[in-house]
Amino acid sequence: MQKTKRLLAIEKIIAGENISSHEILLKKLKGKGISCTQATLSRNLRQIGAGRIPDGKGGYKYSLPESTRNSPSTTGKLQVLPVILNLIDAKGLLVIRTLPGNASSTAVYIDNTLRYEIAGTIAGDDTILVIPREGINNQQLHSCLEIILPGLHEQIRKNG
């Protein structure tokens, strides 16, 4: 799905760089092989909740809402990562294995990010079922989880 790829790319660019205009963002997207119109970009920015904030230098830059920012100190991402043990792809769904007693709180954390790729989660004691929205494949779901929990896949490799 081109839209999901574009939305993920927009988030990564905004999270990693000071982007002050649509034009700059369109150029960065084009550099990643993604082209879109300014109108589409505006809709996508609204959809992910990106807005402009002062950059401290008299100008403005795009910023992501708290739920999608890559800032462990403000969102507690580092507290969630150590409890996740494994990710298992299962026929378009994703199963997350956690330490016993941690699935529910981790699922709530994922649900509270309000990501458009994730329809919802179901949690047991040590297992979470992540249900993607229509048209979202497992690779896109993995990318989404990496945005929610930066370093997730590295943590899984350490556990494996």
C-alpha positions as CSV (number, residue, x, y, z in Angstrom):
1,M,0.0,0.0,0.0
2,Q,1.7,3.2,-1.2
3,K,-0.2,5.4,1.3
4,T,1.1,3.5,4.3
5,K,4.7,3.6,2.9
6,R,4.4,7.3,2.4
7,L,2.9,7.9,5.9
8,L,5.7,6.0,7.5
9,A,8.3,7.8,5.5
10,I,6.8,11.2,6.4
11,E,6.9,10.3,10.1
12,K,10.5,9.1,9.9
13,I,11.6,12.3,8.1
14,I,9.8,14.6,10.5
15,A,11.1,12.7,13.6
16,G,14.7,12.7,12.3
17,E,15.1,16.2,10.8
18,N,14.0,19.8,11.1
19,I,11.5,20.2,8.2
20,S,10.2,23.7,7.8
21,S,8.0,23.5,4.7
22,H,6.0,21.2,2.4
23,E,8.6,21.8,-0.3
24,I,11.4,20.4,1.7
25,L,9.4,17.5,2.8
26,L,8.3,16.7,-0.8
27,K,12.0,16.8,-1.8
28,K,13.0,14.4,1.0
29,L,10.1,12.0,0.0
30,K,11.2,12.2,-3.6
31,G,14.7,11.3,-2.5
32,K,13.2,8.1,-1.0
33,G,11.4,7.3,-4.2
34,I,8.0,8.5,-3.0
35,S,6.2,11.1,-5.0
36,C,2.9,12.9,-4.1
37,T,1.2,16.2,-4.6
38,Q,1.2,19.0,-2.1
39,A,-2.5,18.4,-1.5
40,T,-1.9,14.7,-0.7
41,L,1.0,15.7,1.6
42,S,-1.3,18.1,3.5
43,R,-3.9,15.4,4.0
44,N,-1.3,12.9,5.1
45,L,0.2,15.4,7.6
46,R,-3.3,16.0,9.1
47,Q,-3.9,12.2,9.2
48,I,-0.7,11.6,11.3
49,G,-1.4,14.7,13.4
50,A,1.8,16.5,12.4
51,G,1.8,20.2,13.0
52,R,4.1,23.2,12.9
53,I,5.8,24.4,16.1
54,P,8.4,27.1,16.7
55,D,11.9,25.9,15.9
56,G,13.6,28.3,18.3
57,K,15.3,30.3,15.6
58,G,12.4,32.5,14.5
59,G,10.9,29.9,12.2
60,Y,8.7,26.8,12.3
61,K,9.2,23.1,11.9
62,Y,6.9,20.1,11.6
63,S,6.4,18.0,14.7
64,L,4.7,14.8,15.5
65,P,2.1,14.3,18.3
66,E,3.4,12.8,21.5
67,S,2.0,9.4,20.7
68,T,4.3,9.0,17.7
69,R,7.4,10.9,18.7
70,N,10.6,8.9,19.1
71,S,11.3,10.3,22.5
72,P,11.6,7.5,25.1
73,S,12.0,10.0,28.0
74,T,8.5,11.5,27.3
75,T,6.6,8.4,26.3
76,G,8.1,5.6,28.3
77,K,9.1,3.4,25.3
78,L,12.2,2.1,27.0
79,Q,10.1,0.7,29.9
80,V,8.0,-1.3,27.4
81,L,10.8,-2.8,25.3
82,P,12.4,-5.1,27.8
83,V,9.2,-7.0,28.4
84,I,8.8,-8.0,24.8
85,L,10.4,-11.3,24.0
86,N,9.3,-12.3,20.5
87,L,7.3,-11.3,17.4
88,I,5.5,-14.0,15.4
89,D,3.9,-13.4,12.0
90,A,0.6,-15.4,11.7
91,K,-1.5,-15.2,8.5
92,G,-1.7,-11.4,8.3
93,L,-1.8,-11.0,12.1
94,L,1.1,-10.4,14.5
95,V,1.6,-12.2,17.8
96,I,3.8,-10.5,20.4
97,R,5.2,-12.6,23.3
98,T,6.0,-10.8,26.5
99,L,7.2,-11.6,30.0
100,P,4.3,-13.1,32.1
101,G,1.9,-10.4,33.3
102,N,3.0,-7.8,30.8
103,A,0.9,-8.3,27.8
104,S,-2.1,-6.3,28.9
105,S,-0.1,-3.1,29.7
106,T,1.9,-3.4,26.5
107,A,-1.2,-3.8,24.4
108,V,-2.8,-0.7,26.1
109,Y,0.4,1.2,25.3
110,I,0.2,0.1,21.6
111,D,-3.5,0.9,21.4
112,N,-3.0,4.3,23.0
113,T,-0.7,5.4,20.1
114,L,-3.8,5.4,17.9
115,R,-1.8,4.2,14.9
116,Y,-3.8,4.0,11.7
117,E,-2.2,0.7,10.7
118,I,-3.5,-1.1,13.8
119,A,-7.2,-1.8,14.2
120,G,-6.6,-3.1,17.7
121,T,-5.0,-5.6,20.0
122,I,-6.2,-8.5,22.2
123,A,-4.0,-9.4,25.2
124,G,-3.7,-12.3,27.5
125,D,-1.2,-12.8,30.3
126,D,2.0,-13.0,28.1
127,T,0.6,-12.8,24.5
128,I,-0.7,-10.0,22.4
129,L,-2.6,-10.4,19.1
130,V,-2.1,-7.3,16.9
131,I,-4.8,-6.9,14.3
132,P,-3.9,-4.7,11.3
133,R,-6.3,-2.7,9.3
134,E,-7.4,-3.8,5.9
135,G,-4.6,-3.5,3.3
136,I,-1.8,-3.4,5.9
137,N,0.8,-6.2,5.5
138,N,3.1,-7.6,8.1
139,Q,6.1,-5.7,6.9
140,Q,4.1,-2.4,7.3
141,L,3.0,-3.6,10.7
142,H,6.6,-4.3,11.8
143,S,7.6,-0.8,10.6
144,C,4.7,0.7,12.5
145,L,5.8,-1.1,15.7
146,E,9.3,0.1,15.2
147,I,8.0,3.7,15.1
148,I,5.9,3.1,18.3
149,L,8.8,1.3,20.0
150,P,12.2,2.4,18.5
151,G,14.7,-0.4,18.9
152,L,12.1,-3.1,19.1
153,H,13.6,-5.4,16.5
154,E,17.1,-5.0,17.9
155,Q,15.7,-6.0,21.3
156,I,14.0,-9.1,19.8
157,R,17.4,-10.1,18.2
158,K,19.0,-9.8,21.6
159,N,16.4,-12.0,23.1
160,G,16.5,-14.6,20.3
